[in-house]
């Protein structure tokens, strides 16, 4: 019967079979921290995706504005447009040979 008692005493010791509470708490805390970090990284990547899309839209709008301004510049710098504007706004006219003055220095 002594053998049976020793056998029962070996398998009924709860302190040796159970993982310590501190280890369980530490593992749980580590798991919570890892999951929190994963969620934070995912939220940051989504936020950066939205910011990237917004910046691309701004880039397209600014590029369109640049093209429109280049077109306007090329229209305004045409010789016939410059001549018409000089006549209308400044009152300039074509120089005849009689009105020309030779400047030397």
Secondary structure as the mmCIF struct_conf table of DSSP 4:
data_model
#
loop_
_struct_conf.conf_type_id
_struct_conf.id
_struct_conf.beg_label_comp_id
_struct_conf.beg_label_asym_id
_struct_conf.beg_label_seq_id
_struct_conf.end_label_comp_id
_struct_conf.end_label_asym_id
_struct_conf.end_label_seq_id
HELX_RH_AL_P HELX_RH_AL_P1 UNK A 2 UNK A 11
TURN_TY1_P TURN_TY1_P1 UNK A 12 UNK A 12
HELX_RH_AL_P HELX_RH_AL_P2 UNK A 14 UNK A 17
BEND BEND1 UNK A 18 UNK A 18
HELX_LH_PP_P HELX_LH_PP_P1 UNK A 19 UNK A 20
HELX_RH_AL_P HELX_RH_AL_P3 UNK A 21 UNK A 76
TURN_TY1_P TURN_TY1_P2 UNK A 77 UNK A 77
BEND BEND2 UNK A 78 UNK A 78
HELX_RH_AL_P HELX_RH_AL_P4 UNK A 79 UNK A 85
HELX_RH_PI_P HELX_RH_PI_P1 UNK A 86 UNK A 90
HELX_LH_PP_P HELX_LH_PP_P2 UNK A 94 UNK A 96
TURN_TY1_P TURN_TY1_P3 UNK A 97 UNK A 99
#
